Amino acid sequence: MHQNEHDQAMTERFRELVEQSGDSLPDNHNDELRLIIEAGLDTALAETMKDIAGKLTDMAHDIQHDADFFD
């Protein structure tokens, strides 16, 4: 599922839960909630990509070290 679809699905599910309890969620609050969810997903994605970049950097150093050892 793409991020845009995911944040929309999460927002809609929250709205359903609110409505099942007998309350309502105004459209502007729904839009704000979607922005908050989207920002959280963006942050999680950025942190994951940073971790992956660090691992790739470590692997590149290891490969270079091994290559230097065999020269």
ROLUM-977850 format. One record per residue: residue number from 1; y, x, z of N, C-alpha, C in turn; chain. Coordinates in steps of 0.1 Angstrom, whole numbers, plus 5000, padded with zeros to 4 digits. Atoms other than C-alpha are relative to their C-alpha. Example, Ala and Ser with C-alpha at 12.3 -4.5 7.8 and 13.67 -1.06 7.14 Angstrom:
// ROLUM-977850
(atom 1, (4988, 5009, 5000), (4955, 5123, 5078), (5012, 5009, 5000), "A");
(atom 2, (4989, 4991, 5000), (4989, 5137, 5071), (5011, 4992, 5008), "A");
//
This chain:
// ROLUM-977850
(atom 1, (4988, 5009, 5000), (5000, 5000, 5000), (5012, 5009, 5000), "A");
(atom 2, (4988, 4992, 5001), (5034, 5014, 4991), (5009, 4997, 5012), "A");
(atom 3, (4992, 5001, 4988), (5059, 5019, 5019), (5009, 4987, 5000), "A");
(atom 4, (4992, 5012, 5001), (5082, 4991, 5007), (4992, 4987, 5003), "A");
(atom 5, (5009, 5012, 4998), (5053, 4966, 5006), (4996, 5000, 5015), "A");
(atom 6, (5004, 4999, 4986), (5042, 4979, 5040), (5010, 4995, 5010), "A");
(atom 7, (4990, 5004, 4991), (5075, 4974, 5058), (5002, 4985, 4998), "A");
(atom 8, (4998, 5015, 5002), (5078, 4939, 5042), (4989, 4993, 5007), "A");
(atom 9, (5011, 5006, 4994), (5043, 4930, 5054), (5001, 5000, 5015), "A");
(atom 10, (4999, 4999, 4986), (5050, 4942, 5089), (5011, 4990, 5005), "A");
(atom 11, (4989, 5009, 4997), (5083, 4923, 5090), (4995, 4985, 5000), "A");
(atom 12, (5004, 5014, 5002), (5067, 4891, 5077), (4990, 4996, 5011), "A");
(atom 13, (5010, 5003, 4989), (5038, 4894, 5103), (5008, 4998, 5013), "A");
(atom 14, (4992, 5002, 4988), (5064, 4898, 5131), (5006, 4986, 5000), "A");
(atom 15, (4993, 5013, 5001), (5083, 4867, 5118), (4989, 4989, 5003), "A");
(atom 16, (5010, 5010, 4998), (5050, 4847, 5118), (4997, 4999, 5015), "A");
(atom 17, (5003, 5001, 4986), (5043, 4857, 5154), (5011, 4994, 5008), "A");
(atom 18, (4988, 5006, 4993), (5078, 4847, 5165), (5000, 4985, 4997), "A");
(atom 19, (5000, 5014, 5003), (5075, 4814, 5147), (4988, 4993, 5006), "A");
(atom 20, (5012, 5006, 4993), (5040, 4807, 5162), (5003, 4998, 5014), "A");
(atom 21, (4996, 5002, 4986), (5056, 4811, 5196), (5010, 4989, 5002), "A");
(atom 22, (4990, 5011, 5000), (5081, 4783, 5187), (5014, 5005, 4999), "A");
(atom 23, (4986, 4995, 5002), (5111, 4806, 5182), (5002, 5002, 4985), "A");
(atom 24, (4997, 4997, 5014), (5128, 4816, 5150), (5007, 5014, 5000), "A");
(atom 25, (4994, 4987, 5002), (5141, 4849, 5136), (5010, 4998, 4988), "A");
(atom 26, (4990, 5002, 5011), (5174, 4846, 5117), (4998, 5011, 4989), "A");
(atom 27, (5002, 4990, 5011), (5174, 4863, 5083), (5007, 5013, 5002), "A");
(atom 28, (4994, 4987, 4998), (5199, 4889, 5093), (4993, 5009, 5010), "A");
(atom 29, (5008, 4993, 4991), (5177, 4899, 5122), (4987, 5005, 4993), "A");
(atom 30, (5012, 4996, 5008), (5147, 4900, 5099), (5003, 5012, 4991), "A");
(atom 31, (4996, 4989, 5008), (5166, 4923, 5076), (5002, 5013, 5008), "A");
(atom 32, (4998, 4988, 4991), (5176, 4946, 5105), (4986, 5005, 5004), "A");
(atom 33, (5013, 4995, 4996), (5140, 4947, 5117), (4993, 5007, 4988), "A");
(atom 34, (5006, 4993, 5011), (5128, 4957, 5082), (5006, 5014, 4998), "A");
(atom 35, (4993, 4987, 5001), (5154, 4985, 5081), (4995, 5009, 5011), "A");
(atom 36, (5006, 4992, 4989), (5141, 4997, 5115), (4986, 5005, 4997), "A");
(atom 37, (5014, 4997, 5003), (5105, 4996, 5104), (5000, 5011, 4989), "A");
(atom 38, (5000, 4991, 5012), (5114, 5014, 5071), (5005, 5014, 5005), "A");
(atom 39, (4995, 4987, 4994), (5133, 5041, 5091), (4989, 5007, 5007), "A");
(atom 40, (5011, 4994, 4993), (5103, 5046, 5113), (4989, 5006, 4991), "A");
(atom 41, (5009, 4996, 5009), (5080, 5049, 5084), (5005, 5013, 4993), "A");
(atom 42, (4995, 4988, 5006), (5103, 5074, 5067), (4999, 5012, 5009), "A");
(atom 43, (5001, 4989, 4990), (5104, 5095, 5099), (4986, 5005, 5001), "A");
(atom 44, (5014, 4996, 4999), (5066, 5095, 5102), (4996, 5008, 4987), "A");
(atom 45, (5003, 4993, 5012), (5063, 5105, 5065), (5006, 5014, 4999), "A");
(atom 46, (4993, 4987, 5000), (5088, 5133, 5068), (4993, 5010, 5010), "A");
(atom 47, (5007, 4991, 4990), (5070, 5147, 5099), (4987, 5004, 4995), "A");
(atom 48, (5013, 4997, 5005), (5037, 5145, 5082), (5001, 5011, 4988), "A");
(atom 49, (4998, 4991, 5011), (5050, 5163, 5051), (5004, 5014, 5005), "A");
(atom 50, (4996, 4987, 4994), (5066, 5190, 5073), (4987, 5007, 5006), "A");
(atom 51, (5012, 4995, 4995), (5032, 5195, 5090), (4991, 5006, 4989), "A");
(atom 52, (5008, 4995, 5012), (5014, 5198, 5056), (5006, 5012, 4994), "A");
(atom 53, (4994, 4988, 5005), (5040, 5223, 5044), (4998, 5012, 5008), "A");
(atom 54, (5004, 4989, 4991), (5034, 5244, 5075), (4986, 5005, 4998), "A");
(atom 55, (5014, 4996, 5002), (4997, 5244, 5069), (4998, 5007, 4987), "A");
(atom 56, (5001, 4993, 5013), (5001, 5253, 5032), (5006, 5014, 5001), "A");
(atom 57, (4994, 4987, 4999), (5024, 5282, 5042), (4991, 5009, 5008), "A");
(atom 58, (5010, 4992, 4993), (4998, 5294, 5067), (4989, 5004, 4991), "A");
(atom 59, (5011, 4997, 5009), (4971, 5292, 5041), (5005, 5010, 4989), "A");
(atom 60, (4995, 4990, 5009), (4993, 5311, 5016), (5000, 5014, 5006), "A");
(atom 61, (5000, 4987, 4994), (4998, 5339, 5041), (4986, 5006, 5002), "A");
(atom 62, (5014, 4996, 4999), (4961, 5340, 5048), (4994, 5005, 4987), "A");
(atom 63, (5005, 4995, 5013), (4953, 5343, 5011), (5006, 5013, 4997), "A");
(atom 64, (4993, 4987, 5003), (4979, 5370, 5007), (4994, 5011, 5009), "A");
(atom 65, (5006, 4990, 4991), (4964, 5389, 5037), (4986, 5004, 4995), "A");
(atom 66, (5013, 4997, 5005), (4929, 5386, 5023), (5001, 5008, 4987), "A");
(atom 67, (4998, 4993, 5012), (4941, 5397, 4989), (5004, 5015, 5002), "A");
(atom 68, (4996, 4986, 4997), (4958, 5428, 5004), (4989, 5008, 5006), "A");
(atom 69, (5011, 4993, 4994), (4927, 5436, 5023), (4990, 5005, 4990), "A");
(atom 70, (5009, 4997, 5010), (4906, 5437, 4992), (5005, 5009, 4989), "A");
(atom 71, (4993, 4991, 5009), (4931, 5458, 4972), (4997, 5014, 5003), "A");
//
